[in-house]
C-alpha cells in the first residue's frame, strides 16, 4: 500500500483504509475505487492524504529515481519552504540551499538505474518541482556536466515554478489553445514574477536565476517570456526536463502519456530543445513504464513487469484471458524477435 497526496490522484485508485472525517465518521469505506467526484469531496473536507493499493506490488522491480518515501519527504519540505516564503517573507527561501544539497548528494552518491520508471500522474506543483529537479540532476550526471554546477541546477530547478504561487489562474491541465488570452497572459507571467522575487537574493547564483527566468524559452526563440535562445547547459537541461514532466503531469498543459510525451520531445529536438539533452532523456526514461499493458507481435497481450538497460525493450509478462499474469516472461532486450506492437 502507499500513502498518496489526494491532489496527485487521478481516479481509479483503490482505497486500502477508509477515509475518516474529523468527527471520526467513515466517509468512504476501504476497498472503494475512487472516482473523481470522491476526490473532490475528500479535498473539500481538507483531507490531504489517503492510503491506496500499491499498483506496483505485483511487479518484479520498479526503478523510480528515488523511493516514494523520500520523494514525499522532499515534496513536503519544498511545500513548507515555498509556503513560508509566500506567507511570511522571503528570508525563509534560503533554506532551499540545504534541501538542494541533500538532493544533489542523493542523486550523485547513489547508483541510479540505467532506465527510470516515470509515473503519469495528476499535476501537483510541489511534486512536479521535486521530480523535475531530480530528473535534471540525473540528466546532468549522464551528460557529465561539471559537478560544481549540480547545486546551481538543483536550486534553479527547485525554484523554477515559484511564480506559480503568485498567479490566480488554474494551471493544471491548462490548454493554452482553448483558454482566453487573458488567462494565457496571466499564466506566462509566472516566470517573470519568480525572477523578480529572486533577483535580489545574493545566495542564488546568476545561472540559477537565469534557469528560473528561461525555463519556458526555446531553442528557436519561440518560448517566453523574452523569446530568447539560451546557451547555458543548466538552462537547457531544465527546459527539457520541465517540458517533459509538464506533459505527463498536466502542469500548464493537457496531460498525455509517457509515450506521447517522449515522442513529442523527440520530434521537437533541434527545433525547440537541444538534441543531446533529449537523447539522454530518451535513453533513461522507460518508454513503457512498469504496469503498462501492451500487445506483442506474437498476438499475446502482456504487461511490463520491469525494465532492462534498453528504454524501449522491457521485460514483459504474458497475460491470460482473465488479465492475470502467467509464468511466461519475455526479456525484449535479449529476445529481438518479439516486439511491442501497441498499447492496450
C-alpha positions as CSV (number, residue, x, y, z in Angstrom):
1,X,0.0,0.0,0.0
2,X,1.0,3.6,-0.5
3,X,0.2,6.9,1.2
4,X,-0.5,9.4,-1.6
5,X,-1.5,13.1,-1.6
6,X,-5.1,13.4,-2.7
7,X,-4.3,16.1,-5.3
8,X,-1.9,13.8,-7.1
9,X,-4.6,11.1,-7.7
10,X,-6.5,10.9,-11.0
11,X,-9.3,8.5,-10.1
12,X,-9.4,4.7,-10.4
13,X,-7.2,4.1,-7.4
14,X,-8.4,1.7,-4.7
15,X,-8.6,2.7,-1.0
16,X,-6.8,0.4,1.4
17,X,-8.1,2.1,4.5
18,X,-11.3,4.0,5.0
19,X,-11.4,7.8,4.7
20,X,-12.4,9.1,8.1
21,X,-13.7,12.6,8.9
22,X,-12.5,14.8,11.9
23,X,-15.7,13.7,13.6
24,X,-14.5,10.0,13.3
25,X,-17.2,9.1,10.8
26,X,-16.4,6.8,7.9
27,X,-16.7,8.9,4.7
28,X,-15.6,6.3,2.2
29,X,-15.0,2.6,3.0
30,X,-11.8,0.8,2.4
31,X,-11.8,-1.2,-0.9
32,X,-13.6,1.6,-2.7
33,X,-12.4,2.5,-6.2
34,X,-12.0,6.3,-6.1
35,X,-14.0,8.3,-8.6
36,X,-13.1,11.9,-9.5
37,X,-16.1,13.2,-7.6
38,X,-14.9,11.3,-4.5
39,X,-11.5,13.0,-4.8
40,X,-13.2,16.4,-5.0
41,X,-15.2,15.6,-1.8
42,X,-12.1,14.4,0.1
43,X,-10.2,17.6,-0.9
44,X,-13.2,19.8,0.1
45,X,-13.1,18.3,3.6
46,X,-9.4,19.2,4.0
47,X,-8.1,15.6,3.9
48,X,-4.7,15.8,2.2
49,X,-3.6,12.1,2.1
50,X,-5.2,8.7,1.7
51,X,-3.9,5.1,1.8
52,X,-4.3,3.3,-1.6
53,X,-3.3,0.0,-3.0
54,X,0.2,0.0,-4.5
55,X,-0.3,-0.8,-8.2
56,X,3.4,-1.9,-8.4
57,X,3.4,-4.6,-5.6
58,X,2.8,-7.4,-8.1
59,X,5.8,-6.4,-10.3
60,X,9.4,-7.5,-10.1
61,X,11.5,-4.3,-10.0
62,X,10.4,-0.7,-10.1
63,X,13.2,1.7,-11.0
64,X,12.0,5.1,-9.7
65,X,14.6,7.9,-9.3
66,X,14.1,7.6,-5.5
67,X,11.7,5.8,-3.2
68,X,8.2,7.0,-2.6
69,X,9.0,7.8,1.0
70,X,12.0,10.0,0.1
71,X,10.0,11.7,-2.7
72,X,7.2,12.6,-0.3
73,X,9.8,13.9,2.2
74,X,11.2,16.3,-0.4
75,X,7.8,17.3,-1.6
76,X,6.8,18.2,2.0
77,X,10.0,20.2,2.5
78,X,9.6,22.1,-0.7
79,X,6.0,22.9,0.1
80,X,7.0,24.2,3.6
81,X,9.7,26.4,2.3
82,X,7.7,27.9,-0.6
83,X,4.6,28.5,1.5
84,X,6.6,30.0,4.3
85,X,8.1,32.4,1.7
86,X,4.7,33.4,0.3
87,X,3.1,33.9,3.7
88,X,5.9,35.0,6.0
89,X,8.5,36.7,3.9
90,X,11.4,35.9,1.6
91,X,14.1,35.3,4.2
92,X,13.0,31.7,4.5
93,X,13.8,30.9,0.9
94,X,17.5,30.4,1.6
95,X,16.6,27.1,3.4
96,X,16.3,25.8,-0.2
97,X,20.1,25.6,-0.3
98,X,20.2,22.8,2.4
99,X,17.5,20.9,0.6
100,X,19.3,21.3,-2.8
101,X,22.5,20.0,-1.3
102,X,20.6,17.0,0.2
103,X,19.0,16.1,-3.2
104,X,22.4,16.5,-5.0
105,X,24.0,14.1,-2.6
106,X,21.2,11.6,-3.0
107,X,21.3,11.7,-6.8
108,X,25.1,11.8,-7.2
109,X,26.2,9.4,-4.5
110,X,23.7,6.6,-5.0
111,X,23.9,4.5,-8.1
112,X,21.0,5.3,-10.4
113,X,19.2,2.7,-12.6
114,X,20.1,2.9,-16.3
115,X,16.4,3.2,-17.1
116,X,13.9,5.0,-14.9
117,X,10.1,4.4,-14.5
118,X,8.2,7.7,-14.6
119,X,4.6,7.8,-13.3
120,X,1.9,9.5,-15.2
121,X,0.0,11.5,-12.6
122,X,-2.2,14.4,-11.8
123,X,-0.4,17.7,-11.5
124,X,0.9,18.9,-8.2
125,X,3.2,21.9,-8.1
126,X,5.5,20.6,-5.4
127,X,5.8,17.0,-6.7
128,X,6.5,18.4,-10.2
129,X,9.2,20.7,-8.7
130,X,10.9,17.8,-6.9
131,X,10.8,15.4,-9.9
132,X,12.0,18.0,-12.4
133,X,14.9,18.7,-10.0
134,X,15.9,15.1,-9.7
135,X,15.5,14.4,-13.4
136,X,17.6,17.4,-14.3
137,X,20.3,16.2,-12.0
138,X,20.3,12.7,-13.5
139,X,20.4,14.2,-17.0
140,X,23.3,16.4,-15.9
141,X,25.1,13.4,-14.5
142,X,24.7,11.5,-17.7
143,X,25.9,14.4,-19.8
144,X,29.0,14.7,-17.5
145,X,28.2,18.3,-16.6
146,X,30.8,19.6,-14.2
147,X,29.9,18.7,-10.6
148,X,30.2,22.2,-9.3
149,X,27.2,23.1,-11.5
150,X,24.9,20.5,-9.7
151,X,24.0,22.8,-6.8
152,X,23.1,25.6,-9.3
153,X,20.9,23.1,-11.3
154,X,19.2,21.9,-8.1
155,X,18.4,25.4,-6.8
156,X,17.3,26.7,-10.2
157,X,15.0,23.7,-10.6
158,X,13.6,23.8,-7.1
159,X,12.7,27.5,-7.6
160,X,11.7,27.4,-11.3
161,X,7.9,27.4,-10.6
162,X,7.9,29.8,-7.6
163,X,6.0,32.2,-9.7
164,X,3.0,29.8,-9.9
165,X,2.3,30.9,-6.3
166,X,1.7,34.4,-7.5
167,X,-0.8,33.8,-10.3
168,X,-4.5,33.3,-10.0
169,X,-5.4,31.1,-13.0
170,X,-5.7,27.3,-12.5
171,X,-2.6,25.7,-14.1
172,X,-3.5,22.0,-14.1
173,X,-4.5,20.6,-17.5
174,X,-4.2,24.2,-18.8
175,X,-4.9,24.0,-22.6
176,X,-3.4,27.2,-24.0
177,X,-5.1,26.8,-27.3
178,X,-8.6,26.8,-25.7
179,X,-8.1,29.3,-22.9
180,X,-8.9,33.1,-23.0
181,X,-5.9,35.2,-24.0
182,X,-6.1,36.9,-20.6
183,X,-5.6,33.6,-18.8
184,X,-2.7,32.6,-21.0
185,X,-1.1,36.0,-20.3
186,X,-1.5,35.5,-16.6
187,X,0.0,32.1,-16.7
188,X,3.0,33.2,-18.7
189,X,3.8,35.9,-16.1
190,X,4.9,33.2,-13.6
191,X,8.5,33.2,-15.0
192,X,9.0,37.0,-14.6
193,X,7.2,37.0,-11.2
194,X,9.6,34.3,-9.9
195,X,12.7,36.0,-11.3
196,X,11.6,39.4,-9.8
197,X,11.2,37.7,-6.4
198,X,14.6,36.2,-6.6
199,X,16.6,38.9,-8.3
200,X,17.9,40.5,-5.1
201,X,18.8,37.2,-3.4
202,X,22.6,37.1,-3.4
203,X,22.7,33.5,-2.2
204,X,21.3,32.4,-5.6
205,X,23.8,32.2,-8.4
206,X,23.2,34.1,-11.7
207,X,22.8,30.9,-13.6
208,X,20.1,29.6,-11.2
209,X,18.2,32.8,-11.6
210,X,18.5,32.5,-15.3
211,X,17.1,29.0,-15.2
212,X,14.1,30.3,-13.4
213,X,13.5,33.1,-15.9
214,X,14.2,31.0,-19.0
215,X,12.7,27.6,-18.3
216,X,10.0,28.2,-21.0
217,X,12.3,29.7,-23.6
218,X,13.0,27.5,-26.6
219,X,15.9,27.0,-29.0
220,X,14.2,28.6,-31.9
221,X,13.2,31.7,-29.9
222,X,9.5,30.8,-29.8
223,X,9.3,30.5,-26.0
224,X,8.6,33.0,-23.3
225,X,8.9,35.5,-21.6
226,X,11.7,37.0,-23.7
227,X,11.7,34.8,-26.8
228,X,15.4,34.3,-26.4
229,X,17.7,31.4,-27.1
230,X,19.8,30.2,-24.1
231,X,23.2,28.7,-24.4
232,X,23.8,27.7,-20.7
233,X,23.6,23.9,-20.4
234,X,21.9,24.3,-17.0
235,X,19.1,26.2,-18.5
236,X,18.7,23.9,-21.5
237,X,18.6,20.8,-19.2
238,X,15.8,22.4,-17.1
239,X,13.8,23.3,-20.3
240,X,13.8,19.7,-21.4
241,X,13.0,18.1,-18.1
242,X,10.3,20.7,-17.2
243,X,8.6,20.3,-20.5
244,X,8.6,16.5,-20.3
245,X,7.2,16.4,-16.7
246,X,4.6,19.1,-17.5
247,X,3.2,16.9,-20.3
248,X,2.9,13.7,-18.1
249,X,1.5,15.6,-15.1
250,X,-0.8,18.1,-16.8
251,X,1.2,21.1,-15.4
252,X,0.5,24.1,-17.6
253,X,-0.8,21.9,-20.4
254,X,-3.0,18.9,-21.2
255,X,-1.8,15.7,-19.6
256,X,-0.6,13.0,-22.0
257,X,1.1,9.6,-21.7
258,X,4.8,9.0,-21.2
259,X,4.9,7.5,-24.7
260,X,3.3,10.6,-26.2
261,X,5.5,12.9,-24.2
262,X,8.7,11.2,-25.3
263,X,7.6,11.2,-28.9
264,X,6.8,14.9,-28.7
265,X,10.2,15.7,-27.2
266,X,12.0,13.7,-29.9
267,X,10.0,15.4,-32.6
268,X,10.9,18.8,-31.1
269,X,14.6,18.1,-30.7
270,X,16.8,20.5,-32.7
271,X,13.9,22.9,-33.2
272,X,12.8,23.6,-29.6
273,X,15.4,21.7,-27.5
274,X,19.0,20.7,-27.5
275,X,19.1,17.2,-29.2
276,X,21.8,15.8,-27.0
277,X,19.7,16.5,-23.9
278,X,16.6,15.0,-25.4
279,X,18.6,11.9,-26.4
280,X,19.7,11.4,-22.8
281,X,16.1,11.8,-21.7
282,X,15.0,9.2,-24.3
283,X,17.7,6.9,-23.1
284,X,17.0,7.0,-19.3
285,X,13.2,7.2,-19.2
286,X,11.3,4.0,-19.7
287,X,9.1,4.3,-22.8
288,X,6.8,1.6,-21.3
289,X,6.6,2.2,-17.5
290,X,6.0,-0.8,-15.3
291,X,2.4,-1.7,-15.3
292,X,1.8,-0.7,-19.0
293,X,-0.4,-3.2,-20.9
294,X,0.8,-3.9,-24.4
295,X,0.2,-6.2,-27.4
296,X,3.1,-8.2,-28.8
297,X,3.8,-9.2,-32.4
298,X,3.2,-12.8,-31.2
299,X,-0.5,-11.9,-30.8
300,X,-0.2,-12.1,-27.0
301,X,-1.2,-9.4,-24.5
302,X,1.3,-8.6,-21.8
303,X,2.2,-6.2,-19.1
304,X,5.6,-4.6,-18.4
305,X,7.0,-6.0,-15.1
306,X,10.4,-4.5,-15.1
307,X,12.9,-2.5,-17.1
308,X,16.1,-3.6,-18.9
309,X,19.1,-1.4,-19.9
310,X,17.2,-0.6,-23.1
311,X,14.5,2.0,-22.5
312,X,12.2,0.7,-25.3
313,X,12.6,-3.1,-24.7
314,X,11.4,-4.0,-21.1
315,X,10.6,-7.4,-19.6
316,X,7.0,-8.4,-20.3
317,X,4.8,-10.9,-18.6
318,X,2.1,-12.5,-20.7
319,X,-1.5,-12.1,-19.5
320,X,-4.1,-14.9,-19.7
321,X,-7.7,-14.4,-20.8
322,X,-8.6,-13.1,-17.3
323,X,-5.9,-10.5,-17.5
324,X,-3.8,-12.3,-14.9
325,X,-0.1,-12.6,-15.2
326,X,1.2,-16.0,-16.3
327,X,4.7,-17.5,-15.8
328,X,5.7,-16.6,-19.3
329,X,8.2,-13.8,-19.4
330,X,9.9,-12.2,-22.4
331,X,13.0,-10.1,-22.0
332,X,12.7,-8.0,-25.1
333,X,16.3,-6.7,-24.7
334,X,17.5,-10.2,-25.3
335,X,14.7,-11.6,-27.5
336,X,14.9,-9.4,-30.5
337,X,12.3,-11.4,-32.4
338,X,9.5,-10.3,-30.1
339,X,8.4,-6.7,-30.2
340,X,5.7,-4.4,-28.8
341,X,3.0,-3.5,-31.4
342,X,0.8,-1.2,-29.4
343,X,-0.6,-0.2,-26.1
344,X,-3.8,-1.9,-24.8
